[in-house]
Amino acid sequence: MKKQKDEKEKITRLIADTLKADARVLFAYLYGSFVTGGAFRDIDLFLFLKTPEDPFRVSVDIRELLAGALTAAGLLDVPADFFDVRVMNDAPYDFVINILCDGLLLVDRDPEIRTDLIEKVSNEYRVNCALLDEVFR
């Protein structure tokens, strides 16, 4: 069990270092089973980009970078598709709020922009909370 925890910490550190080296990424969260559970079948990442870019292109680039870095370090030999990389710049608040609450912050180049997003998402949630309660009863 300790070995798995140590491996996850090394993988997390390498992912964080790789994302910090990419100037496009303002902040990034690790989330999903890699963070919350023991076993995992992929690694989920949520990125906020410095400037609006094609989210698909950025996702592909980042996945390839991460797969290459983990393979080169001898930590994991996985294909790029092992990573689920999503760009949060225009993601809906109901998805983002879960990541912000449960995810692990890896990169935080601009805390002010990140906290502004948290405030915006929280406000949208509060505005729609009553409606959501009504719909899902």
C-alpha positions in Angstrom: 0.0 0.0 0.0 2.8 2.4 0.9 4.6 1.6 -2.4 1.4 2.5 -4.4 1.1 5.8 -2.4 4.8 6.6 -3.0 4.3 5.9 -6.8 1.2 8.1 -6.9 3.2 10.9 -5.2 6.0 10.6 -7.7 3.6 10.6 -10.6 1.7 13.6 -9.2 4.9 15.5 -8.8 6.0 14.8 -12.4 2.6 15.7 -13.8 2.8 19.0 -11.8 6.3 19.8 -13.0 5.4 19.0 -16.6 2.3 21.3 -16.5 4.3 24.1 -14.7 6.8 24.0 -17.6 3.9 24.7 -20.1 3.3 28.4 -20.3 -0.2 27.9 -21.6 -1.4 26.5 -18.3 -2.5 29.1 -15.6 -3.8 26.5 -13.2 -4.5 22.8 -13.2 -6.3 20.3 -11.1 -5.9 16.5 -10.8 -9.2 14.8 -10.0 -11.0 11.5 -10.3 -10.0 8.0 -9.1 -6.3 8.8 -9.1 -6.9 11.3 -6.4 -9.8 9.7 -4.5 -9.2 6.0 -4.7 -6.6 3.3 -4.6 -6.9 1.8 -8.0 -7.1 3.9 -11.1 -7.5 3.3 -14.8 -6.7 6.7 -16.1 -5.6 10.1 -14.9 -8.0 13.1 -15.1 -6.7 16.6 -15.4 -8.6 19.9 -15.6 -6.7 22.9 -17.0 -7.3 26.6 -17.2 -5.4 28.2 -20.1 -3.7 31.6 -20.2 -5.3 32.4 -23.6 -8.2 30.8 -25.4 -6.9 28.1 -27.6 -8.4 25.1 -29.3 -9.2 22.8 -26.3 -8.8 19.7 -28.4 -5.3 20.6 -29.6 -4.2 21.6 -26.2 -5.6 18.4 -24.7 -3.7 16.3 -27.3 -0.5 18.2 -26.7 -0.6 17.9 -22.9 -1.5 14.2 -23.1 1.5 13.5 -25.3 3.8 15.5 -23.1 2.6 13.7 -19.9 2.8 10.2 -21.4 6.3 11.0 -22.7 7.5 12.4 -19.3 6.1 9.5 -17.3 7.6 6.9 -19.7 11.0 8.7 -19.8 11.1 8.8 -16.0 10.3 5.1 -15.8 7.1 5.7 -13.7 4.4 4.6 -16.1 4.6 3.3 -19.7 1.2 4.5 -20.9 -0.2 5.9 -24.1 -1.4 9.5 -24.3 -5.0 8.3 -24.1 -4.3 7.2 -20.5 -4.8 10.9 -19.6 -8.2 12.6 -19.7 -7.3 16.3 -20.1 -10.1 18.9 -20.1 -9.9 22.6 -20.5 -12.0 24.5 -18.0 -12.0 28.0 -19.5 -15.6 27.6 -20.8 -16.7 24.5 -18.9 -20.2 24.6 -17.3 -20.3 25.6 -13.6 -21.9 22.4 -12.5 -18.9 20.4 -13.8 -16.3 22.9 -12.6 -17.6 23.2 -9.1 -17.0 19.5 -8.4 -13.4 19.7 -9.6 -12.7 22.8 -7.6 -14.1 21.1 -4.4 -12.7 17.6 -4.8 -9.6 18.1 -7.1 -6.0 18.5 -6.2 -4.5 21.8 -7.3 -1.2 21.1 -9.1 -0.4 24.4 -10.8 -1.4 27.9 -9.7 0.4 30.6 -11.7 -2.3 33.2 -11.0 -4.2 32.7 -7.8 -6.3 35.8 -8.5 -7.7 34.4 -11.7 -8.3 31.1 -10.0 -10.2 32.6 -7.0 -12.2 34.8 -9.4 -13.3 31.6 -11.2 -14.2 30.0 -7.9 -16.3 33.0 -7.0 -18.0 33.0 -10.4 -18.8 29.3 -10.3 -20.0 29.6 -6.7 -22.3 32.5 -7.7 -23.7 30.6 -10.7 -24.3 27.6 -8.4 -26.2 29.7 -5.8 -28.3 31.3 -8.4 -29.3 28.0 -9.9 -29.4 25.9 -6.7 -33.1 26.2 -6.1 -33.9 25.4 -9.7 -31.7 22.3 -9.6 -33.3 21.1 -6.4 -36.7 21.4 -8.0 -35.6 19.6 -11.2 -33.9 16.7 -9.4 -36.6 16.0 -6.8 
